Amino acid sequence: MASPLLKDVSEFPDQKARGPAPEPTSREASVIVVGGGFSGLGLGVHLRRRGIRDFLILDRNPQFGGCWWDNTYPGVACDVPSHLYSFSFRQNPNWSRRFAPGAEIQDYLETVAEEEELNQHYRPSTNVTGARWDADTNQWHVKTDQGDYVCTYLIMASGHLVDPKLPEIPGIEDFPGEVLHSAAWDHSVSVEGKRVAVIGTGASAIQVTPEVAKVAEKVTVFQRTPAYLVPRHDTEYSAAQKRTFARSTEALALERANLFWENEQMYPLMRMTPSARAMALKMANDLRDELVDDPEIRAQLTPDYEPGCKRILLAEDFYRAFNRDNVELEDSALERVEGATLISAAGNEVEADVIILCTGFDVSEPKYARVVFGEDGRSLSEHWGEGETPGWTMFERGFPNLVAVNARNTGLGHNSLIYIIESQVESVASLIDWALREKVERLEINDDAADKWRQRISELSDNTVWTSDGGCGAWYIDERTNELTALWPGYAWDFRRRMQEIGPELFDARPTATPSA
């Protein structure tokens, strides 16, 4: 089998540029990309390297970065190793740590955008509010808060981690203190010397809690469901290691490959393989037993569902925080707020000055799905709610010339999302390149291809920890259809192999009509 690791596109010389980039005031382009995170940025690089210049990147943020621009809470860092959570074509020999802090990832993305000359295509602070297909002109009309745009091909690349999930908690709107969300941190608010309530025990909570506990008078963590935690083993890269990576592309590639296969070995857990399950349980139980002193708290932090049903988290400091005198665990959800008093589902009362919502994102579907309307006048959300599955994760019937990157069945429970994103954008750029060269004005996945993909996803989803009785009610399942829609239910290398199948034969393509003489 050929190596599944992505080829470095820098090995290929830039193709001759086909036309200039759109003027700064232009409202029309052959391609519009929505989103300035890893997906949008990566697609922009691949388009430029294919000689395509007539594209725009619309982004609601003022700078490239996506979720790494948004998330600046104390302790924010990646839970995927740095050398794997980066572009294969822009590897960075100078990562400071095995797991990079958020600011370092943001700096990396800004550097890539500048060095790959994407800023001339970038339209910052431009929030897309809707899009509608025009069958008469075979174009997409895109509405934004900065005016309207028109394009032939529309690529939605804003991803999952966009809109903070705000729980409906009675009384929270009348809370006299400060209410923060981890994904929209207000740095003007100080938690020093204050009573802080952290709501949630997911990926952001395990990073926020230890940092806040260092300065707060008291921290109470409200836990609805405990998470599985395994050792993070975060270490600094030495100066010697960085020099080796900088001098030797082979050493850098080997580090990346080792990390990739190390993560791939976790996939059998998603199939509930007994040996993988036993290993995960032992790692999680050993870490909890080692780091949590109080046996009662240790028991409360022990999950009762299958490992892998929810994302397994990497951390040591979160468990250690419960050994501090100023950190308490409320082993039930926050039910309501009465003034400065927080009342749990168990009936316990907690006084607080600051509430930190670590409640994640609305990931059931991207927010844009409700405002992108296809040929029949219905939204993407309506199509998906009726059980439609985008072919090859990106192409929806009834939505010609539309691509939704990092949307359905693209998340991973065991490996790097950047690998998934690269696999998609590489194939999309190739398809768009072909369509522009062949002057295709309308491109839509054909029925046979869409049906084949739907069947493939259904078969892969069977007998996984998410679709079996894992007992955790994971958000990976679309409640409307009871289908797995958030995650890719296979190996990461297999996803890349599937994306390489994308080509003209999967689509109904209509060339631009030639005017009669």
C-alpha positions as CSV (number, residue, x, y, z in Angstrom):
1,M,0.0,0.0,0.0
2,A,1.3,3.5,-0.8
3,S,2.0,5.7,2.1
4,P,-1.1,7.6,3.2
5,L,0.9,10.6,4.4
6,L,0.2,13.6,2.3
7,K,2.7,14.6,-0.3
8,D,4.5,17.9,0.1
9,V,3.0,20.2,-2.5
10,S,6.1,22.3,-2.4
11,E,7.7,19.4,-4.4
12,F,5.6,20.6,-7.4
13,P,6.5,23.9,-9.0
14,D,3.8,26.5,-9.1
15,Q,1.8,26.3,-12.3
16,K,1.7,29.5,-14.4
17,A,-0.7,31.9,-12.9
18,R,-4.0,32.0,-14.9
19,G,-5.0,35.6,-14.6
20,P,-4.7,38.1,-11.7
21,A,-6.3,38.0,-8.3
22,P,-9.6,39.9,-8.0
23,E,-9.3,43.6,-7.4
24,P,-9.7,44.6,-3.7
25,T,-13.1,46.1,-4.5
26,S,-14.3,43.1,-6.6
27,R,-17.6,41.5,-5.7
28,E,-17.3,38.6,-8.2
29,A,-14.9,35.7,-8.6
30,S,-14.8,32.3,-10.1
31,V,-14.4,30.8,-6.7
32,I,-15.4,32.1,-3.3
33,V,-14.2,30.3,-0.2
34,V,-16.0,31.0,3.1
35,G,-13.8,30.6,6.2
36,G,-10.2,31.6,7.1
37,G,-9.1,28.7,9.3
38,F,-7.2,25.6,8.3
39,S,-9.8,24.6,5.6
40,G,-10.0,27.9,3.8
41,L,-6.4,28.6,4.1
42,G,-5.3,25.2,2.9
43,L,-7.7,25.4,-0.1
44,G,-6.3,28.8,-1.0
45,V,-2.8,27.4,-1.0
46,H,-3.8,24.6,-3.3
47,L,-5.7,26.9,-5.7
48,R,-2.8,29.2,-6.0
49,R,-0.3,26.4,-6.5
50,R,-2.5,25.2,-9.4
51,G,-2.2,28.7,-11.0
52,I,-5.7,29.7,-10.0
53,R,-5.9,33.4,-9.0
54,D,-9.6,34.3,-9.5
55,F,-10.8,33.4,-6.0
56,L,-11.8,35.2,-2.8
57,I,-11.7,34.1,0.9
58,L,-14.5,35.6,2.9
59,D,-14.0,35.4,6.7
60,R,-16.0,36.8,9.6
61,N,-12.8,37.3,11.6
62,P,-10.3,40.1,11.1
63,Q,-7.4,37.7,10.6
64,F,-6.7,34.2,9.3
65,G,-6.9,31.6,12.1
66,G,-10.5,30.3,12.4
67,C,-11.1,28.7,15.8
68,W,-7.5,29.6,16.9
69,W,-8.3,33.3,16.4
70,D,-11.6,32.8,18.4
71,N,-10.3,30.7,21.3
72,T,-7.9,32.6,23.6
73,Y,-9.0,31.3,27.0
74,P,-6.3,30.6,29.7
75,G,-4.5,27.4,28.9
76,V,-5.8,27.0,25.4
77,A,-3.7,24.5,23.5
78,C,-4.1,21.7,20.9
79,D,-4.8,18.1,21.9
80,V,-3.2,16.8,18.7
81,P,0.7,16.8,18.5
82,S,2.0,19.9,16.8
83,H,3.9,18.2,14.0
84,L,0.7,16.4,13.0
85,Y,-1.6,19.4,13.6
86,S,-0.1,21.4,10.7
87,F,0.0,21.3,7.0
88,S,2.1,18.7,5.3
89,F,3.2,21.3,2.8
90,R,4.2,23.8,5.5
91,Q,5.8,21.8,8.2
92,N,7.3,23.8,11.1
93,P,10.6,22.6,12.6
94,N,10.3,25.1,15.4
95,W,7.2,24.1,17.4
96,S,8.0,24.8,21.0
97,R,6.2,21.8,22.5
98,R,4.7,18.5,21.6
99,F,1.3,20.1,22.0
100,A,1.4,23.7,20.8
101,P,-0.3,26.5,22.7
102,G,-3.1,28.3,20.8
103,A,-1.2,31.5,20.2
104,E,1.6,29.5,18.5
105,I,-0.9,27.8,16.2
106,Q,-2.4,31.2,15.3
107,D,1.0,32.6,14.5
108,Y,1.7,29.6,12.3
109,L,-1.5,30.1,10.3
110,E,-0.8,33.8,9.8
111,T,2.7,33.0,8.7
112,V,1.5,30.5,6.1
113,A,-1.1,32.9,4.8
114,E,1.5,35.6,4.3
115,E,4.2,33.4,2.8
116,E,1.7,31.8,0.5
117,E,0.4,35.2,-0.7
118,L,-3.2,34.7,0.4
119,N,-3.7,38.1,1.9
120,Q,-4.5,39.5,-1.6
121,H,-7.5,37.1,-1.8
122,Y,-8.6,37.7,1.8
123,R,-11.7,39.7,2.7
124,P,-11.6,39.9,6.5
125,S,-14.5,40.9,8.8
126,T,-17.0,39.8,6.2
127,N,-19.7,37.6,7.7
128,V,-21.6,35.5,5.3
129,T,-25.4,35.6,6.1
130,G,-26.8,33.6,3.2
131,A,-26.3,32.1,-0.2
132,R,-28.7,31.2,-3.0
133,W,-28.2,29.3,-6.3
134,D,-29.3,31.1,-9.4
135,A,-30.2,28.4,-12.0
136,D,-30.6,31.0,-14.8
137,T,-27.0,32.2,-14.6
138,N,-25.5,29.1,-12.9
139,Q,-24.0,31.2,-10.2
140,W,-24.1,31.5,-6.4
141,H,-25.3,34.8,-4.9
142,V,-23.7,35.3,-1.6
143,K,-25.0,37.7,1.0
144,T,-22.7,39.2,3.6
145,D,-22.8,42.0,6.2
146,Q,-20.4,43.9,3.9
147,G,-22.5,43.5,0.7
148,D,-23.3,40.9,-1.9
149,Y,-20.9,38.7,-3.9
150,V,-21.3,36.4,-6.9
151,C,-19.3,33.3,-7.9
152,T,-19.5,30.2,-10.0
153,Y,-18.1,27.9,-7.3
154,L,-18.9,28.3,-3.6
155,I,-16.8,26.5,-1.1
156,M,-18.1,26.5,2.5
157,A,-15.0,26.0,4.7
158,S,-15.8,27.4,8.1
159,G,-15.9,24.0,9.8
160,H,-17.5,22.8,13.0
161,L,-16.0,24.9,15.8
162,V,-17.6,28.2,15.0
163,D,-20.7,29.0,17.0
164,P,-20.4,28.6,20.8
165,K,-23.1,26.5,22.3
166,L,-25.0,28.5,24.9
167,P,-27.0,26.3,27.3
168,E,-30.5,27.4,28.3
169,I,-30.1,27.8,32.0
170,P,-33.0,29.5,33.8
171,G,-31.9,32.7,35.5
172,I,-28.5,33.0,34.0
173,E,-29.4,36.2,32.2
174,D,-30.0,37.8,35.6
175,F,-26.7,36.6,37.1
176,P,-25.1,39.7,38.7
177,G,-21.5,38.6,37.9
178,E,-19.6,37.9,34.7
179,V,-20.6,35.1,32.3
180,L,-17.8,34.0,29.9
181,H,-17.7,31.3,27.2
182,S,-14.4,29.6,26.6
183,A,-14.8,30.2,22.8
184,A,-15.4,34.0,23.3
185,W,-13.1,34.9,26.2
186,D,-13.3,38.5,27.5
187,H,-9.8,39.4,28.6
188,S,-11.0,42.5,30.4
189,V,-12.6,40.2,33.0
190,S,-10.4,39.2,35.9
191,V,-11.0,36.0,37.9
192,E,-8.3,36.7,40.4
193,G,-9.6,36.3,44.0
194,K,-13.1,35.5,42.8
195,R,-15.5,32.5,43.2
196,V,-15.6,30.9,39.8
197,A,-18.0,28.2,38.4
198,V,-16.7,26.2,35.5
199,I,-19.6,24.5,33.6
200,G,-18.5,21.4,31.8
201,T,-15.7,18.8,31.8
202,G,-14.8,18.7,28.1
203,A,-11.8,19.7,26.1
204,S,-11.8,23.4,27.0
205,A,-12.8,22.8,30.7
206,I,-9.8,20.6,31.4
207,Q,-7.5,23.3,30.1
208,V,-9.3,26.3,31.7
209,T,-9.8,24.8,35.2
210,P,-6.1,24.4,36.2
211,E,-5.2,27.9,35.0
212,V,-8.1,29.6,36.7
213,A,-7.5,27.7,39.9
214,K,-4.1,29.3,40.2
215,V,-5.6,32.8,40.9
216,A,-9.2,32.3,41.9
217,E,-10.4,32.2,45.5
218,K,-12.5,29.2,44.7
219,V,-13.3,27.1,41.6
220,T,-16.4,24.8,41.4
221,V,-16.6,22.5,38.4
222,F,-20.1,21.4,37.4
223,Q,-19.9,18.0,35.8
224,R,-22.8,16.4,34.0
225,T,-20.8,13.6,32.5
226,P,-17.2,12.7,33.3
227,A,-14.7,12.3,30.5
228,Y,-12.0,9.7,29.9
229,L,-8.6,11.2,30.3
230,V,-5.3,9.6,29.4
231,P,-1.7,11.0,29.8
232,R,-0.8,13.9,27.6
233,H,3.0,13.5,27.9
234,D,3.6,17.1,26.8
235,T,7.2,18.1,26.6
236,E,9.3,20.9,25.2
237,Y,11.3,20.4,22.0
238,S,14.9,21.0,22.7
239,A,17.0,23.4,20.7
240,A,18.9,20.4,19.3
241,Q,15.7,18.7,18.2
242,K,14.6,21.9,16.4
243,R,17.9,22.2,14.7
244,T,17.6,18.6,13.5
245,F,14.1,19.2,12.2
246,A,15.3,22.4,10.4
247,R,18.3,20.7,8.8
248,S,16.7,17.4,7.9
249,T,13.4,17.1,6.1
250,E,13.7,13.3,6.6
251,A,13.8,13.7,10.4
252,L,10.8,16.0,10.3
253,A,8.8,13.6,8.0
254,L,9.7,10.7,10.3
255,E,8.4,12.6,13.4
256,R,5.2,13.3,11.6
257,A,4.8,9.7,10.3
258,N,5.4,8.2,13.8
259,L,2.8,10.5,15.3
260,F,0.3,9.7,12.6
261,W,0.6,5.9,13.1
262,E,0.6,6.2,16.8
263,N,-2.8,7.9,16.6
264,E,-4.1,5.5,14.0
265,Q,-3.5,2.7,16.5
266,M,-6.4,4.1,18.5
267,Y,-9.0,3.4,15.9
268,P,-9.7,-0.2,16.9
269,L,-11.1,1.4,20.1
270,M,-13.9,2.9,18.0
271,R,-14.8,-0.6,16.9
272,M,-14.8,-1.7,20.6
273,T,-12.0,-4.2,19.9
274,P,-11.5,-5.9,23.3
275,S,-7.7,-5.4,23.4
276,A,-8.0,-1.7,22.5
277,R,-10.8,-1.2,25.0
278,A,-8.8,-2.9,27.8
279,M,-5.7,-0.7,27.0
280,A,-7.7,2.5,27.0
281,L,-9.4,1.7,30.3
282,K,-6.1,0.8,32.0
283,M,-4.5,4.1,30.8
284,A,-7.5,6.1,32.0
285,N,-7.9,4.3,35.3
286,D,-4.2,4.4,36.1
287,L,-4.0,8.1,35.5
288,R,-7.0,8.9,37.7
289,D,-5.8,6.6,40.5
290,E,-2.3,8.2,40.4
291,L,-3.3,11.9,40.2
292,V,-6.6,12.3,42.2
293,D,-6.0,12.0,46.0
294,D,-9.6,11.9,47.2
295,P,-11.3,8.5,46.5
296,E,-14.8,10.0,46.4
297,I,-13.8,12.6,43.8
298,R,-11.9,9.9,41.9
299,A,-15.1,7.8,41.8
300,Q,-17.1,10.8,40.6
301,L,-14.6,11.4,37.8
302,T,-15.0,7.8,36.5
303,P,-17.1,7.5,33.4
304,D,-19.7,4.7,33.1
305,Y,-19.9,4.6,29.3
306,E,-17.7,2.9,26.7
307,P,-14.3,4.6,26.1
308,G,-14.3,6.3,22.7
309,C,-18.0,7.0,22.7
310,K,-17.0,10.6,23.6
311,R,-13.6,12.1,22.7
312,I,-10.9,10.8,24.9
313,L,-9.0,13.8,26.4
314,L,-5.3,14.2,27.1
315,A,-4.4,16.0,30.4
316,E,-2.8,15.6,33.7
317,D,-3.3,19.0,35.2
318,F,-7.1,18.8,35.3
319,Y,-7.0,15.8,37.7
320,R,-4.3,17.5,39.8
321,A,-6.4,20.6,40.2
322,F,-8.8,18.6,42.4
323,N,-6.1,18.1,45.0
324,R,-6.1,21.9,45.6
325,D,-7.9,23.3,48.6
326,N,-9.7,25.9,46.4
327,V,-11.2,23.4,43.8
328,E,-14.4,21.5,44.2
329,L,-16.3,19.1,42.0
330,E,-20.1,19.4,41.8
331,D,-21.1,16.0,40.3
332,S,-24.2,17.2,38.5
333,A,-25.2,19.7,35.9
334,L,-26.1,23.4,36.5
335,E,-29.9,23.5,36.6
336,R,-30.7,27.1,37.3
337,V,-29.3,30.4,38.6
338,E,-30.9,32.5,41.3
339,G,-29.0,35.8,41.7
340,A,-25.4,34.9,42.6
341,T,-26.5,31.4,43.6
342,L,-26.0,28.5,41.2
343,I,-28.2,25.5,41.9
344,S,-27.2,22.1,40.6
345,A,-29.4,19.2,39.4
346,A,-28.6,17.5,42.7
347,G,-30.0,20.5,44.6
348,N,-26.6,21.8,45.8
349,E,-26.1,25.6,46.0
350,V,-22.9,27.3,45.0
351,E,-22.1,31.0,45.3
352,A,-20.2,32.5,42.3
353,D,-18.8,35.8,41.0
354,V,-17.9,34.5,37.5
355,I,-19.5,31.7,35.4
356,I,-17.3,30.1,32.7
357,L,-19.3,28.2,30.1
358,C,-17.1,25.4,28.7
359,T,-20.1,24.0,26.8
360,G,-18.5,23.6,23.4
361,F,-20.0,24.4,20.1
362,D,-23.2,23.8,18.1
363,V,-21.8,21.0,15.9
364,S,-25.0,19.2,14.9
365,E,-24.5,21.1,11.6
366,P,-22.7,24.2,10.5
367,K,-24.8,27.4,11.1
368,Y,-24.5,28.2,7.4
369,A,-26.6,25.1,6.5
370,R,-29.7,27.0,7.5
371,V,-29.1,29.9,5.1
372,V,-27.6,28.2,2.0
373,F,-30.4,27.5,-0.4
374,G,-30.2,25.1,-3.4
375,E,-32.0,24.6,-6.6
376,D,-35.3,23.6,-5.1
377,G,-35.3,26.6,-2.7
378,R,-34.7,24.5,0.4
379,S,-31.7,24.9,2.7
380,L,-28.9,22.5,3.3
381,S,-30.3,22.0,6.8
382,E,-33.6,20.9,5.4
383,H,-31.9,18.4,3.1
384,W,-29.7,17.0,5.9
385,G,-32.7,16.8,8.2
386,E,-34.4,14.5,5.8
387,G,-31.4,12.1,5.8
388,E,-29.5,13.3,2.8
389,T,-25.8,12.4,3.0
390,P,-23.3,14.6,1.0
391,G,-21.4,12.5,-1.5
392,W,-17.8,12.1,-0.6
393,T,-18.7,14.2,2.5
394,M,-18.8,17.4,0.5
395,F,-21.2,17.4,-2.4
396,E,-25.0,17.6,-2.0
397,R,-27.5,16.8,-4.7
398,G,-29.6,19.8,-5.6
399,F,-26.7,22.2,-4.7
400,P,-24.7,22.6,-8.0
401,N,-21.2,24.1,-7.8
402,L,-21.3,23.9,-3.9
403,V,-18.6,22.2,-1.8
404,A,-18.9,21.9,2.0
405,V,-15.5,21.2,3.4
406,N,-15.0,19.9,7.0
407,A,-18.8,19.6,7.4
408,R,-20.4,16.1,7.5
409,N,-18.6,12.9,8.5
410,T,-15.2,14.6,8.7
411,G,-14.4,14.8,12.4
412,L,-12.1,12.2,14.0
413,G,-12.1,10.6,17.4
414,H,-8.5,9.4,17.1
415,N,-6.3,11.3,14.8
416,S,-5.6,14.8,13.3
417,L,-8.4,16.7,11.6
418,I,-5.8,18.6,9.6
419,Y,-5.0,15.4,7.7
420,I,-8.7,15.1,6.9
421,I,-8.9,18.7,5.8
422,E,-5.9,18.4,3.5
423,S,-7.3,15.3,2.0
424,Q,-10.4,17.2,1.1
425,V,-9.0,20.5,-0.1
426,E,-6.4,18.8,-2.3
427,S,-9.1,16.9,-4.1
428,V,-11.4,19.9,-4.3
429,A,-8.7,22.1,-5.8
430,S,-8.0,19.5,-8.4
431,L,-11.7,19.2,-9.3
432,I,-12.1,23.0,-9.5
433,D,-9.0,23.3,-11.6
434,W,-10.5,20.7,-14.1
435,A,-13.8,22.5,-14.1
436,L,-12.3,25.9,-14.8
437,R,-10.1,24.5,-17.6
438,E,-13.0,22.7,-19.2
439,K,-15.2,25.7,-18.8
440,V,-17.8,23.7,-16.8
441,E,-20.6,26.1,-15.6
442,R,-22.6,23.6,-13.6
443,L,-21.2,20.7,-11.6
444,E,-23.4,18.4,-9.5
445,I,-22.7,15.0,-8.0
446,N,-24.7,12.3,-9.9
447,D,-27.3,10.1,-8.3
448,D,-25.3,6.9,-8.5
449,A,-22.3,8.4,-6.8
450,A,-24.4,10.0,-4.0
451,D,-26.2,6.7,-3.4
452,K,-23.0,4.8,-3.3
453,W,-21.5,7.2,-0.8
454,R,-24.5,7.1,1.5
455,Q,-24.3,3.3,1.5
456,R,-20.6,3.4,2.3
457,I,-21.1,5.7,5.3
458,S,-23.9,3.5,6.6
459,E,-21.8,0.4,6.4
460,L,-18.8,2.0,8.0
461,S,-20.9,3.4,10.8
462,D,-22.3,0.0,11.8
463,N,-20.8,-1.6,14.9
464,T,-18.9,1.4,16.0
465,V,-18.9,2.7,19.6
466,W,-21.0,5.7,18.5
467,T,-23.9,3.8,16.8
468,S,-23.9,0.9,19.3
469,D,-25.1,1.1,22.8
470,G,-22.1,3.0,24.1
471,G,-24.2,4.7,26.7
472,C,-23.0,8.3,26.3
473,G,-25.5,9.9,24.0
474,A,-22.7,11.6,22.0
475,W,-23.4,14.7,19.9
476,Y,-21.9,12.9,16.9
477,I,-25.4,11.6,16.1
478,D,-27.9,13.8,14.3
479,E,-31.0,13.7,16.5
480,R,-33.3,14.3,13.5
481,T,-32.1,11.2,11.6
482,N,-30.4,9.1,14.3
483,E,-27.4,8.8,12.0
484,L,-23.7,9.4,12.6
485,T,-22.9,12.7,10.8
486,A,-20.2,14.4,12.8
487,L,-17.4,11.8,12.5
488,W,-15.6,9.8,9.9
489,P,-16.2,6.2,11.0
490,G,-13.0,4.7,9.6
491,Y,-9.3,5.0,9.6
492,A,-7.8,8.4,8.7
493,W,-5.7,6.8,5.9
494,D,-8.9,5.3,4.4
495,F,-10.5,8.7,4.3
496,R,-7.6,10.0,2.2
497,R,-7.9,7.0,-0.1
498,R,-11.6,7.8,-0.6
499,M,-11.0,11.5,-1.3
500,Q,-8.5,10.5,-4.1
501,E,-11.5,8.8,-5.8
502,I,-13.0,12.2,-6.5
503,G,-13.0,13.0,-10.2
504,P,-15.2,14.2,-13.1
505,E,-16.9,10.8,-13.5
506,L,-18.7,11.3,-10.2
507,F,-20.5,14.4,-11.5
508,D,-23.0,15.6,-14.0
509,A,-21.1,18.4,-15.7
510,R,-22.6,21.0,-18.0
511,P,-20.1,23.0,-20.1
512,T,-20.6,26.7,-20.8
513,A,-22.8,27.1,-23.8
514,T,-21.0,28.3,-26.9
515,P,-22.7,31.3,-28.5
516,S,-24.1,30.5,-32.0
517,A,-22.6,32.3,-34.9
